[in-house]
Amino acid sequence: MGMFFAWATGEGIICWRWAKAKAPPTPGALLLPTALYLSLAVLSEYRPARPVAVAFAWSVNLAILLQVVGKVPAQATGWPPPQIPFTQIWPGGTSSSSSSSSSSGTTSSSSSVGGGLSGGQVSPNVGKGLSG
C-alpha cells in the first residue's frame, strides 16, 4: 500500500507542477515516473527489499517536490496552441483558399467537372464511369 501512495503522490506533484505552468502534463511526463514506480513495485514484491523500495519511492517524491516548490515554472509549454483559421483543415498545413488559387487548372474546367457545387457537396456524377 505504501508503494501505491508513493506513486499517487508523485504523479500528483508532477500534475501540480504542470498546472502551475498552465498546461496539461505531457504523456511522457507521467509515463516515465510511472515506469519507475512500477519497477519499484515489482522490486518490492521481494519481501526483504520492500522497505528499501518504498523508501526510495518516497525519496523520489521528496526530490521532485524540492525541484517544484518555490520556483516559478521556467519552461515554455506552448499551451494553449494557436487557433487554426477557418480556411485551414490541418494544423501546419496550407489554407484552402491559397491552394485553390494556385491550382494549375482553369476555373471553367473545374466548374464543369464539379457542376458548380460548393465545398462539401458531392456531384452525382462522381461514381459514373469508374465501374469497369
N, C-alpha and C positions, 0 to 999 in steps of 0.2 A: 504494500500500500504506500510505503514511503516513496517508491520509485514513481508511482502514478502522480502523487502530489508534487514531486520534484519536476516531472515533465510538464504538468499543467501550469505550475508556477513559472517555469522557464518560458513556455510559449506565451503566457500572459505578459511577461516582461517584454518579450520581443514585440508582441502586438501593441503594447503600450508605447514602445519606442517609435513604432511606425505611426501610431495615432498622433504622437507629438509632432511628427513630420508632416501631418495632414495628408497621409497617403495610405492606401491599403497595403498590407505586407505582401511582398512577392512570394511566390511559391517556394523558391529556393531559400528564402529567409526562414521559412518554417520547416522545410524538408530536412535540411542538414542537422539542425538541433534534434529533430525527431529521430533521425537515424542514430545520433549519438546516444540519446536516451534509450532507444530500442536496444542498441548494443549493450548498454549498461544493464538493462533489464534482463537480457539473455545471460550476461555475466552473473547477475545477482541470483539466478536460479541455482547456482552452485552455492550451497549453504555457507561455507566458510568465507566466500567472497562477498556476500550480501552487504555487510556493514560498510565495507570499503567502497563498493559500487554506489550505494546510496549516499555516502558521504561525498564521493566525487561528484555525483549529480547535483547535490546541494551546493557544492563549491563552484560548479559551473554556473549555477543560478546567481551566486554571490558575485562572480566575476562579471556576468552580464549586467547585473544591477549596478555595479560600480562603474561600468562604462556608460550607463544611461543616465543615472541620477545627477542632476545639477549641470548637465550640458545641454546647450541648445543644439538641436539636430542640424548638422552641417551638410548633410547630403542633399543633392538636388534630385528630387524624386520625379519631376516632370508630371506631377499629378495636380489637377486633373488634366487629361490630354486636351489639345486644342480641338475645337469643334470642326467637324467636316462640313464644307459648304454643301448646299443642297444639290449642286450640279455634279458633285463628286460621289462615285459609288464606293470606292475602296480607299482606305487611308494611304496616303503616299502616292496615289495614282494621279492621273490627269483628269481634269474636269471633262464632262461630256460635251460641253459647248465648244471647248477648244479642239477636241478630237473630231467633232463633226465638221468643223470649218476647215480642218486640214486634210480631209479625205480627198483622194485623187479623182473620184467620180464626180460627175456634174449633178446638180440638183434635179435636173429634169429626168435623168435616167433613174435616180434613186426614188423620185416620187412616182415614176411609172411602175417601178417594181413593187413598191410598198402600197401603191394606190393612194398616197397622200394621208396615210394613217398617222396619228400622233403616237408618241412614245408609250409603250405599254400595250398597244393594241396589236393583234396578230392578224395578218392578212389571211383571208380564207383560201387563197391560192398557194399557201406555203407548202402543203403536202403534195400537191399535184405535180406530176412529172418525176417524182422521186421514187415511186414504186416501180419495180423492174421485174 
